[in-house]
Amino acid sequence: MKIRCLLFYFLFGFSVIMPAQDLKPSYVKYINEYADLAVKHMIQYQIPASIKLAQALLESDAGNSNLSRKEHNHFGIKCSSDWTGPCANYADDTPYDRFRVYKNVTESYEDHSRFLHRPHYSRLFKLDILDYPGWAQGLQDCGYATSKKYANSLINLIVKYELYRYDEKVEVKKPAPVAPVRRPVYIDHGLLYVLAEANDSYAQIAADLGFKVKKIAEYNEAPENRLLSKGDIVYLEKKLKKATQQYFEHVVKAGESMYSISQLYGMQVKSLYQINKKNFNYVLKEGDVLRLQ
């Protein structure tokens, strides 16, 4: 797989390779404006600045959502029984959801930090403060948002905008991990994936990255006990229904299968058959041309 790289970064055993892509000016502006505040909160509350910025970008659309512009709520925090401040009605999970209203953005950042220090999120603070993938997955598992892609959305933002750089500015005492993760995580076709090592398995990948083995198998359309070879692509999120825009067709090479081609382009196998109007009895031949969109 060809990957155009802008960045090769090692952090807590992770390496991330990012393809060339345009950055949103509004997101860059937001990061420049609030990065110092996020770093300040990292020092005071032990919440990664990368996570705080990624959540703010995602929840407020870089300060452009109605909730953030009108109510200064940059983290989508709803009113609860312990909230004594004002509330405003905005449609979210229901048309009548009530969200917290703040006097300014600084107050929103402060409340977010205190919100994450509730007992419900206590397990996050057992993670290495530089382990932003763990924090992202932990927020999803704790139910901060209802989206099943919440963790990946945060990780994508952190990688794309290099938000982990702000974590590095803070001197923290890092506890030695029980089992250091040394597995590169890549991005291509807009999907997160890893490359299998020799004698690898979905179970080992799931354990290394904090995923459920069932999910890894589902994402890759394969049984949980599938045998992996060195270099096999293993996706960490659901594959696409068609290839990304720059890939239109594929010329079949010797030894390839519909499954291996689907993995190469991050496509679902069923979609590859449907786009090419083939049934599951179709046998590939070297030189066949398959459509990818």
C-alpha positions as CSV (number, residue, x, y, z in Angstrom):
1,M,0.0,0.0,0.0
2,K,1.4,3.4,-1.0
3,I,1.3,5.9,1.8
4,R,2.3,9.6,1.4
5,C,3.8,10.5,4.6
6,L,4.0,13.9,6.4
7,L,4.8,12.6,9.8
8,F,6.5,9.7,11.5
9,Y,6.0,9.9,15.3
10,F,6.8,7.6,18.2
11,L,4.8,7.9,21.4
12,F,4.5,5.3,24.1
13,G,5.4,2.6,21.7
14,F,3.0,3.9,19.0
15,S,4.1,5.3,15.7
16,V,1.7,7.1,13.5
17,I,2.0,7.8,9.8
18,M,-0.2,10.5,8.4
19,P,-1.1,10.9,4.7
20,A,-1.0,14.3,3.1
21,Q,-4.3,16.1,3.7
22,D,-5.6,19.6,3.9
23,L,-6.1,21.2,7.4
24,K,-9.2,23.2,8.1
25,P,-8.2,26.9,8.7
26,S,-10.9,27.2,11.4
27,Y,-9.5,24.2,13.3
28,V,-5.9,25.6,13.1
29,K,-7.1,28.9,14.3
30,Y,-9.0,27.3,17.2
31,I,-5.9,25.2,18.2
32,N,-3.7,28.3,18.2
33,E,-6.1,30.2,20.3
34,Y,-6.8,27.5,23.0
35,A,-3.7,25.3,23.0
36,D,-2.1,27.2,26.0
37,L,-5.3,26.8,28.0
38,A,-5.4,23.1,27.3
39,V,-1.8,22.7,28.4
40,K,-2.6,24.7,31.5
41,H,-5.4,22.2,32.3
42,M,-3.1,19.3,31.6
43,I,-0.8,20.5,34.3
44,Q,-3.5,21.3,36.8
45,Y,-6.0,18.4,36.1
46,Q,-3.8,15.7,34.5
47,I,-5.9,15.6,31.4
48,P,-3.9,15.3,28.1
49,A,-4.0,18.6,26.2
50,S,-4.4,16.6,23.0
51,I,-7.5,15.0,24.3
52,K,-9.0,18.2,25.6
53,L,-8.3,20.0,22.3
54,A,-9.6,17.1,20.2
55,Q,-12.8,17.0,22.2
56,A,-13.3,20.7,21.9
57,L,-12.8,20.6,18.1
58,L,-15.2,17.7,17.7
59,E,-17.9,18.8,20.1
60,S,-17.9,22.5,19.1
61,D,-16.8,22.3,15.5
62,A,-13.9,24.5,16.4
63,G,-16.1,27.0,18.2
64,N,-18.5,27.3,15.3
65,S,-21.5,25.4,16.6
66,N,-24.6,27.2,17.9
67,L,-24.0,25.8,21.3
68,S,-20.5,27.0,21.5
69,R,-21.1,30.4,19.9
70,K,-24.3,31.2,22.0
71,E,-23.7,29.3,25.2
72,H,-19.9,29.1,25.3
73,N,-20.3,25.3,25.7
74,H,-17.3,23.8,23.9
75,F,-17.6,20.2,25.2
76,G,-21.2,19.4,24.7
77,I,-21.8,18.8,28.4
78,K,-25.5,18.4,29.3
79,C,-27.2,19.6,32.4
80,S,-27.4,17.1,35.2
81,S,-28.9,16.9,38.7
82,D,-25.7,18.3,40.2
83,W,-25.5,21.3,37.8
84,T,-26.7,24.6,39.5
85,G,-26.0,26.9,36.5
86,P,-28.3,27.9,33.6
87,C,-29.3,25.5,30.9
88,A,-30.4,25.9,27.2
89,N,-32.4,23.6,25.0
90,Y,-30.7,22.1,21.9
91,A,-31.7,19.1,19.9
92,D,-29.2,16.2,20.2
93,D,-30.1,12.7,21.2
94,T,-33.7,14.0,21.7
95,P,-35.2,17.3,20.6
96,Y,-35.4,18.5,24.2
97,D,-31.9,18.0,25.5
98,R,-30.6,20.6,28.0
99,F,-27.0,21.8,27.8
100,R,-25.0,23.8,30.3
101,V,-24.5,27.5,29.7
102,Y,-21.3,29.3,30.5
103,K,-20.2,32.9,30.8
104,N,-17.2,32.4,28.6
105,V,-15.0,29.7,27.0
106,T,-12.6,29.6,30.0
107,E,-15.5,28.6,32.2
108,S,-16.4,25.8,29.8
109,Y,-12.9,24.4,29.9
110,E,-12.8,24.5,33.7
111,D,-16.1,22.7,34.0
112,H,-15.0,20.0,31.5
113,S,-11.9,19.3,33.6
114,R,-14.0,19.0,36.7
115,F,-16.6,16.9,34.9
116,L,-13.9,14.3,33.9
117,H,-12.8,14.1,37.5
118,R,-16.1,12.6,38.6
119,P,-15.9,9.0,39.8
120,H,-17.5,7.8,36.6
121,Y,-14.3,8.7,34.7
122,S,-11.8,7.7,37.4
123,R,-10.3,4.9,35.3
124,L,-9.0,7.4,32.8
125,F,-6.5,8.7,35.3
126,K,-5.0,5.3,35.7
127,L,-3.7,5.6,32.1
128,D,-0.4,7.1,31.1
129,I,-1.1,10.8,30.5
130,L,0.6,10.5,27.1
131,D,-1.5,7.5,26.0
132,Y,-4.0,9.5,24.0
133,P,-5.4,6.4,22.1
134,G,-6.2,4.9,25.6
135,W,-7.8,8.1,26.7
136,A,-9.9,8.4,23.5
137,Q,-11.1,4.8,23.8
138,G,-11.7,5.3,27.6
139,L,-13.9,8.3,26.9
140,Q,-16.0,6.2,24.5
141,D,-16.2,3.3,26.8
142,C,-17.3,5.5,29.7
143,G,-20.1,6.8,27.5
144,Y,-19.0,10.4,27.1
145,A,-20.7,10.4,23.6
146,T,-23.1,8.0,22.0
147,S,-21.2,7.6,18.8
148,K,-19.4,4.3,18.4
149,K,-16.7,6.1,16.3
150,Y,-16.0,8.6,19.1
151,A,-12.5,7.3,19.9
152,N,-11.4,7.0,16.3
153,S,-12.7,10.6,15.6
154,L,-10.6,11.9,18.5
155,I,-7.5,10.0,17.4
156,N,-7.9,11.1,13.8
157,L,-8.0,14.8,15.0
158,I,-5.0,14.3,17.2
159,V,-3.0,12.7,14.4
160,K,-4.1,15.1,11.7
161,Y,-3.4,18.2,13.6
162,E,-0.5,16.8,15.6
163,L,-2.1,17.7,18.9
164,Y,0.1,15.3,20.8
165,R,2.8,17.9,20.5
166,Y,1.1,19.9,23.2
167,D,1.3,16.9,25.6
168,E,5.0,16.8,25.1
169,K,5.3,20.4,26.4
170,V,4.3,19.3,29.9
171,E,6.9,17.6,32.1
172,V,5.1,14.6,33.7
173,K,6.3,11.6,35.6
174,K,5.3,8.7,33.4
175,P,4.5,5.4,35.2
176,A,6.2,2.4,33.6
177,P,3.5,0.5,31.6
178,V,2.9,-3.1,32.6
179,A,3.1,-4.2,29.0
180,P,4.6,-1.6,26.6
181,V,2.8,-1.4,23.3
182,R,5.1,-1.4,20.3
183,R,2.8,-1.5,17.4
184,P,2.7,1.1,14.6
185,V,-0.7,2.6,13.8
186,Y,-1.2,4.0,10.3
187,I,-3.9,6.0,8.5
188,D,-4.8,5.5,4.8
189,H,-8.2,5.7,3.0
190,G,-9.3,7.6,6.1
191,L,-9.0,4.4,8.1
192,L,-6.8,3.4,11.0
193,Y,-5.0,0.2,10.6
194,V,-1.9,-1.8,11.7
195,L,0.3,-4.3,9.9
196,A,0.5,-7.8,11.3
197,E,3.8,-9.2,12.6
198,A,5.0,-12.7,12.1
199,N,2.9,-15.2,14.1
200,D,0.4,-12.4,14.9
201,S,-3.3,-12.7,15.7
202,Y,-6.4,-10.6,16.1
203,A,-6.3,-11.4,19.8
204,Q,-2.8,-10.0,20.2
205,I,-3.6,-6.9,18.2
206,A,-6.7,-6.3,20.3
207,A,-4.8,-6.8,23.5
208,D,-2.0,-4.4,22.4
209,L,-4.4,-1.6,21.3
210,G,-7.2,-2.0,23.8
211,F,-9.8,-3.3,21.4
212,K,-12.2,-6.2,21.6
213,V,-11.1,-9.1,19.4
214,K,-14.7,-9.5,18.1
215,K,-14.6,-6.0,16.8
216,I,-11.2,-6.4,15.1
217,A,-12.6,-9.5,13.3
218,E,-15.8,-7.7,12.3
219,Y,-13.8,-4.7,10.9
220,N,-11.7,-7.1,8.8
221,E,-14.6,-9.4,7.8
222,A,-12.8,-12.5,9.0
223,P,-13.1,-15.1,11.8
224,E,-11.5,-14.2,15.1
225,N,-9.0,-17.1,14.8
226,R,-7.8,-16.1,11.3
227,L,-4.2,-16.8,10.7
228,L,-2.2,-13.7,9.9
229,S,1.0,-13.3,7.9
230,K,3.6,-10.6,8.3
231,G,2.5,-7.4,6.6
232,D,-1.3,-8.3,6.5
233,I,-3.4,-5.2,6.8
234,V,-5.7,-5.2,9.9
235,Y,-8.2,-2.4,10.1
236,L,-9.3,-0.8,13.4
237,E,-12.6,0.5,12.1
238,K,-15.3,-0.5,9.6
239,K,-14.2,-0.6,6.0
240,L,-15.7,1.6,3.3
241,K,-18.4,0.7,0.7
242,K,-16.1,2.0,-2.1
243,A,-12.5,3.0,-2.5
244,T,-11.5,6.6,-1.9
245,Q,-11.7,9.0,-4.7
246,Q,-8.2,8.5,-6.2
247,Y,-8.7,4.8,-6.8
248,F,-10.9,3.8,-9.7
249,E,-9.9,0.4,-10.8
250,H,-7.5,-2.5,-9.9
251,V,-5.7,-4.8,-12.3
252,V,-5.6,-8.3,-10.7
253,K,-2.2,-9.8,-10.1
254,A,-1.3,-13.4,-9.6
255,G,-2.2,-14.7,-6.2
256,E,-4.7,-12.0,-5.3
257,S,-8.2,-12.6,-4.1
258,M,-11.3,-10.5,-3.7
259,Y,-10.6,-10.4,0.0
260,S,-7.0,-9.3,-0.4
261,I,-8.0,-6.6,-2.8
262,S,-10.7,-5.4,-0.5
263,Q,-8.2,-5.1,2.3
264,L,-5.8,-3.2,0.0
265,Y,-8.3,-0.5,-0.6
266,G,-10.1,-0.5,2.7
267,M,-13.3,-1.7,1.0
268,Q,-16.0,-4.2,2.2
269,V,-15.8,-7.4,0.3
270,K,-19.5,-7.5,-0.5
271,S,-19.3,-4.0,-2.0
272,L,-16.4,-5.1,-4.3
273,Y,-18.5,-7.9,-5.6
274,Q,-21.6,-5.7,-6.1
275,I,-19.7,-2.8,-7.8
276,N,-18.4,-5.3,-10.3
277,K,-21.7,-7.2,-10.6
278,K,-20.1,-10.5,-9.7
279,N,-21.5,-13.3,-7.5
280,F,-19.5,-15.1,-4.9
281,N,-18.7,-17.9,-7.3
282,Y,-16.6,-15.5,-9.4
283,V,-13.0,-16.7,-9.9
284,L,-10.4,-14.0,-10.3
285,K,-7.9,-14.2,-13.3
286,E,-4.6,-12.4,-13.6
287,G,-5.2,-9.3,-15.7
288,D,-8.9,-8.9,-14.8
289,V,-9.8,-5.3,-14.2
290,L,-12.0,-4.6,-11.1
291,R,-13.9,-1.4,-10.5
292,L,-13.4,0.1,-7.1
293,Q,-16.2,2.7,-7.2
